[in-house]
Each structure stands twice: as structure tokens, then as C-alpha cells.
Amino acid sequence: MYKSILVPIDLANIEKSKPMIEVARKLGAEGSRIILLNVVEEVPSWIANELPAGILEKSSQTSRSELKAMANAAVIKVEVEIRSGHPYKTILLVADEVGTDLIIIASHKPGLQDYFLGSTAARVVRHAKCSVLVVR
């Protein structure tokens, strides 16, 4: 059983969150720490200057609200974390910061761009210092 589980959630594919949380519940030890993480991609400053004021903060608040709703719907206690940055790098950073011993990440059917660049899940699997479980 795992003591600290990180579950990165892509709000664009929110339908995969419920199975991921259920897997975390099953694999977590009694009293384990389960963290739902959403990474809001940073916008280059030259683009951010053209966006309406407060839109990035509103995006983070919306993400937090959606994750809290998921956490409240879960039958287990989970924490919510919102970060900004590049998704796979931020997932790995948070995993190191909190001492995660398992990352549960969703995968999708790869598109052509994934064969050239690699998906977020593939990068996390390759570079994580802990176990990674990919949910399809």
C-alpha cells in the first residue's frame, strides 16, 4: 500500500478523474495522503499582456473549485493542489516536494503529435522517481 499518492487531473478530460480517484482509494494505505493536482499551463508574458485582466486568476479559481467538488464527491479525504507551469515538469516537481510514492495519471489515445513529442503521461513515466500507474 502507498502512503502518498499524487493524482494529476486534466480538467479537459475530467471523465477520467473518477476512475483515477477510485484506484487511489484502493491502493492507498490507511491514512494515506492523496493529492489531486491540476497544472494550469503558464502563458507567455507577451500573450498574457493581451488577455483580459484577471483571466488567469479566474482560471486557477475555476480549477480549484472543480477539484474541490471532486474531492467532496470522493468517499475518502483528498487534498487539492493547483500549480502553474509545464504539466509534466510540475507533476514531477510536486511529486518530489511531497514525497510521493505513487503517481496515478490518465492516458489518452495518442495523436500524431504524441509520437513526435511524447505525451505528458509518457514523460512522467520516463522521468518519475517513484512508481507510476497509467489509467486508460
C-alpha positions in Angstrom: 0.0 0.0 0.0 1.1 3.5 -0.7 1.4 6.4 1.8 1.4 9.4 -0.6 -0.4 9.3 -3.9 -0.4 12.1 -6.4 -3.3 12.2 -8.9 -2.8 14.8 -11.7 -6.1 15.8 -13.2 -6.5 17.3 -16.6 -9.8 19.2 -16.5 -10.1 18.8 -20.3 -10.5 15.0 -19.7 -12.4 15.2 -16.4 -14.3 11.9 -17.1 -11.1 10.0 -16.2 -10.8 11.6 -12.8 -13.4 9.3 -11.0 -11.6 6.1 -12.0 -8.2 7.6 -11.0 -9.5 8.6 -7.6 -11.1 5.1 -7.1 -7.7 3.5 -7.9 -6.0 5.8 -5.4 -8.6 4.8 -2.8 -7.9 1.1 -3.4 -4.1 1.4 -3.4 -3.8 3.9 -0.5 -2.8 2.6 2.9 -4.9 3.6 5.9 -4.4 7.3 6.5 -2.6 7.8 3.2 -2.2 11.2 1.7 -4.0 11.6 -1.7 -3.4 14.8 -3.6 -5.4 15.9 -6.6 -3.2 18.2 -8.8 -4.2 20.4 -11.6 -1.5 22.2 -13.6 -2.5 25.4 -15.3 -0.1 26.0 -18.2 1.7 29.2 -18.0 1.0 31.7 -20.7 4.0 33.6 -22.2 4.1 37.2 -20.9 3.6 38.7 -24.4 0.3 36.8 -24.7 -0.7 37.4 -21.0 -0.4 41.2 -21.6 -3.2 40.9 -24.3 -5.6 38.8 -22.1 -8.3 40.5 -20.1 -7.3 41.4 -16.6 -7.8 38.6 -14.1 -8.5 35.8 -16.5 -5.5 33.7 -15.4 -6.6 34.1 -11.7 -10.1 33.1 -12.7 -8.9 30.0 -14.5 -7.0 29.0 -11.3 -10.1 29.6 -9.2 -12.2 27.6 -11.5 -9.7 24.7 -11.4 -9.7 24.8 -7.6 -13.5 24.8 -7.5 -13.7 21.8 -9.8 -11.1 19.8 -7.9 -12.7 20.6 -4.6 -16.0 19.3 -6.0 -14.3 16.1 -7.0 -12.7 15.9 -3.5 -16.0 16.4 -1.8 -17.6 13.7 -4.0 -14.9 11.2 -3.2 -15.6 8.8 -0.3 -12.1 9.5 1.0 -10.2 12.5 2.2 -8.1 14.1 -0.5 -6.1 17.3 -0.8 -6.3 19.8 -3.7 -3.3 21.5 -5.2 -3.3 24.0 -8.1 0.0 24.9 -9.7 1.1 26.7 -12.9 3.8 25.6 -15.2 4.6 23.0 -17.7 2.5 19.9 -16.9 5.0 17.1 -16.8 7.7 19.1 -15.1 5.2 20.5 -12.5 3.8 17.0 -11.8 7.4 15.7 -11.1 8.2 18.7 -9.0 5.2 18.3 -6.8 5.8 14.6 -6.5 9.3 15.3 -5.2 8.1 18.1 -2.9 5.5 16.0 -1.1 7.5 12.7 -1.1 5.0 10.9 -3.4 5.5 7.1 -3.7 2.8 6.7 -6.4 1.6 8.9 -9.3 -1.7 7.9 -10.9 -2.0 9.6 -14.2 -4.5 9.3 -17.1 -3.6 8.5 -20.6 -5.4 9.1 -23.8 -5.3 7.7 -27.3 -2.2 9.1 -28.8 -2.4 11.6 -31.6 0.2 12.1 -34.3 1.9 14.9 -32.2 2.4 12.5 -29.3 4.6 10.2 -31.5 7.0 13.1 -32.1 6.9 14.9 -28.8 5.6 12.4 -26.3 2.6 12.8 -24.1 2.6 14.2 -20.6 1.9 10.7 -19.2 4.8 9.2 -21.1 7.2 11.9 -19.9 6.1 11.4 -16.3 6.6 7.6 -16.6 10.1 8.1 -18.0 11.3 10.7 -15.5 9.4 10.0 -12.2 11.5 8.8 -9.2 8.5 6.9 -7.9 6.1 4.3 -9.2 3.6 5.5 -11.9 0.3 3.9 -12.7 -1.3 4.9 -16.0 -5.1 4.6 -16.2 -6.8 4.3 -19.6 
